[in-house]
Amino acid sequence: MIEATEQEKELMRHALGIRHAKSKIYRNHFQAGEWHKDFANWLVMVDKGFANKHNKFSLDFFVVTKLGAKQLGRRLPKL
């Protein structure tokens, strides 16, 4: 199994709203266009299966997948 880097884990935690070990997941999105410093990192995570990319209203959004949440030792709730 492919392991997420610490940077990837941090980005996924941010997208899920996880601030500390006992935080509940209350969101699942990260908006980042080509201008954003983490855009390339998110595209790599999409390639690894840790995230999906969606385009809404001409904006790029990334969401963490079940596989990505598993890298954090979490399960995705139904939001």
C-alpha positions as a Markdown table, in Angstrom:
| # | Residue | x | y | z |
|---|---|---|---|---|
| 1 | Met | 0.0 | 0.0 | 0.0 |
| 2 | Ile | 1.2 | 3.5 | -0.8 |
| 3 | Glu | 1.9 | 5.6 | 2.3 |
| 4 | Ala | 1.0 | 9.3 | 2.5 |
| 5 | Thr | 3.8 | 11.7 | 3.2 |
| 6 | Glu | 3.5 | 13.9 | 6.3 |
| 7 | Gln | 2.7 | 16.9 | 4.1 |
| 8 | Glu | -0.1 | 15.0 | 2.4 |
| 9 | Lys | -1.5 | 13.9 | 5.8 |
| 10 | Glu | -1.4 | 17.5 | 7.0 |
| 11 | Leu | -3.3 | 18.7 | 3.9 |
| 12 | Met | -5.9 | 16.0 | 4.3 |
| 13 | Arg | -6.3 | 16.8 | 8.0 |
| 14 | His | -6.9 | 20.4 | 7.0 |
| 15 | Ala | -9.5 | 19.5 | 4.4 |
| 16 | Leu | -11.3 | 17.4 | 7.0 |
| 17 | Gly | -11.1 | 20.0 | 9.7 |
| 18 | Ile | -9.1 | 17.8 | 12.0 |
| 19 | Arg | -7.1 | 20.0 | 14.5 |
| 20 | His | -6.0 | 17.3 | 17.0 |
| 21 | Ala | -6.3 | 13.6 | 17.6 |
| 22 | Lys | -9.8 | 13.6 | 19.0 |
| 23 | Ser | -11.3 | 16.2 | 16.6 |
| 24 | Lys | -14.4 | 15.1 | 14.7 |
| 25 | Ile | -14.5 | 15.4 | 11.0 |
| 26 | Tyr | -16.9 | 18.2 | 10.1 |
| 27 | Arg | -16.0 | 19.0 | 6.5 |
| 28 | Asn | -14.3 | 17.4 | 3.5 |
| 29 | His | -13.1 | 20.0 | 1.0 |
| 30 | Phe | -10.1 | 22.0 | 0.0 |
| 31 | Gln | -10.4 | 24.7 | -2.6 |
| 32 | Ala | -7.1 | 25.2 | -4.6 |
| 33 | Gly | -6.6 | 26.5 | -8.1 |
| 34 | Glu | -3.5 | 26.3 | -10.2 |
| 35 | Trp | -2.4 | 29.5 | -8.4 |
| 36 | His | -2.3 | 27.8 | -5.0 |
| 37 | Lys | 1.0 | 26.6 | -3.5 |
| 38 | Asp | -0.5 | 23.2 | -2.7 |
| 39 | Phe | -2.3 | 22.6 | -6.0 |
| 40 | Ala | 0.4 | 20.2 | -7.3 |
| 41 | Asn | 0.4 | 18.3 | -4.0 |
| 42 | Trp | -3.4 | 17.7 | -4.3 |
| 43 | Leu | -3.0 | 16.5 | -7.9 |
| 44 | Val | -0.4 | 13.9 | -6.6 |
| 45 | Met | -2.9 | 12.8 | -3.9 |
| 46 | Val | -5.5 | 12.4 | -6.6 |
| 47 | Asp | -3.1 | 10.1 | -8.6 |
| 48 | Lys | -2.5 | 8.1 | -5.4 |
| 49 | Gly | -6.2 | 7.7 | -4.7 |
| 50 | Phe | -6.2 | 9.8 | -1.5 |
| 51 | Ala | -8.4 | 12.5 | -3.0 |
| 52 | Asn | -10.8 | 13.4 | -5.8 |
| 53 | Lys | -10.9 | 16.6 | -7.8 |
| 54 | His | -14.1 | 18.4 | -8.6 |
| 55 | Asn | -14.8 | 21.5 | -10.5 |
| 56 | Lys | -17.7 | 23.6 | -9.3 |
| 57 | Phe | -18.5 | 27.2 | -10.4 |
| 58 | Ser | -15.1 | 27.2 | -12.3 |
| 59 | Leu | -13.3 | 26.5 | -9.0 |
| 60 | Asp | -11.3 | 23.4 | -8.3 |
| 61 | Phe | -12.2 | 21.5 | -5.1 |
| 62 | Phe | -10.5 | 18.5 | -3.6 |
| 63 | Val | -12.1 | 16.0 | -1.3 |
| 64 | Val | -10.4 | 13.3 | 0.7 |
| 65 | Thr | -11.4 | 9.7 | -0.2 |
| 66 | Lys | -11.9 | 6.7 | 2.1 |
| 67 | Leu | -8.4 | 5.6 | 1.2 |
| 68 | Gly | -7.0 | 9.0 | 2.2 |
| 69 | Ala | -8.9 | 9.0 | 5.5 |
| 70 | Lys | -7.5 | 5.5 | 6.1 |
| 71 | Gln | -4.0 | 7.0 | 5.9 |
| 72 | Leu | -5.0 | 9.2 | 8.9 |
| 73 | Gly | -6.4 | 6.3 | 10.8 |
| 74 | Arg | -9.9 | 7.7 | 10.3 |
| 75 | Arg | -13.2 | 6.8 | 8.7 |
| 76 | Leu | -15.2 | 9.3 | 6.7 |
| 77 | Pro | -18.6 | 10.2 | 8.3 |
| 78 | Lys | -21.6 | 10.9 | 6.1 |
| 79 | Leu | -21.7 | 14.7 | 5.9 |
